[in-house]
Amino acid sequence: MNEIYETETFSKIYAASDTREKQFIDNVKQQLRKTLNVGKPLRFDWFREKKFGKEYIF
């Protein structure tokens, strides 16, 4: 299982997010703990994006 670390900036943004965004982020964290291949690959397999609706989150 993978470990998830947060930066201080991310923690502040997370705290200011609404409930739906927090649930989405928590879900992505759970997925990342199981596998690192979460989201759409961008040019490199290790560089991925994850969208929340039409917004880019990661």
C-alpha positions as CSV (number, residue, x, y, z in Angstrom):
1,M,0.0,0.0,0.0
2,N,1.2,3.5,-0.9
3,E,1.6,6.4,1.6
4,I,0.0,9.7,0.9
5,Y,1.7,13.0,1.9
6,E,0.2,16.5,1.7
7,T,2.0,19.8,1.4
8,E,1.0,22.6,3.7
9,T,-0.5,24.5,0.7
10,F,-2.6,21.5,-0.3
11,S,-3.9,21.2,3.3
12,K,-5.0,24.8,3.3
13,I,-6.8,24.4,0.0
14,Y,-8.4,21.2,1.1
15,A,-9.6,22.9,4.3
16,A,-11.2,25.7,2.3
17,S,-12.9,23.3,-0.2
18,D,-16.6,22.4,-0.1
19,T,-17.9,19.0,0.9
20,R,-18.2,17.6,-2.6
21,E,-14.6,18.5,-3.4
22,K,-13.4,17.0,-0.1
23,Q,-15.2,13.7,-0.8
24,F,-13.7,13.6,-4.3
25,I,-10.2,14.2,-3.0
26,D,-10.7,11.6,-0.2
27,N,-11.8,9.1,-2.9
28,V,-8.7,9.8,-5.0
29,K,-6.5,9.4,-2.0
30,Q,-8.0,5.9,-1.4
31,Q,-7.4,5.0,-5.0
32,L,-3.8,6.2,-4.8
33,R,-3.2,4.1,-1.7
34,K,-4.1,1.0,-3.8
35,T,-2.5,1.9,-7.1
36,L,-0.6,4.9,-8.5
37,N,-2.2,4.6,-11.9
38,V,-5.1,6.9,-11.1
39,G,-6.3,9.4,-13.7
40,K,-5.5,10.1,-17.3
41,P,-1.8,9.8,-18.3
42,L,-0.3,13.0,-19.8
43,R,2.7,12.4,-22.0
44,F,4.5,10.3,-19.4
45,D,2.9,7.3,-17.6
46,W,3.9,8.7,-14.2
47,F,2.4,12.2,-14.9
48,R,-1.4,12.1,-14.6
49,E,-4.4,14.4,-14.3
50,K,-7.6,13.9,-12.4
51,K,-10.6,16.1,-13.1
52,F,-13.5,17.1,-10.8
53,G,-16.3,18.0,-13.2
54,K,-14.7,20.4,-15.7
55,E,-12.0,21.5,-13.2
56,Y,-8.5,20.1,-12.9
57,I,-7.7,19.0,-9.4
58,F,-4.4,17.2,-9.7
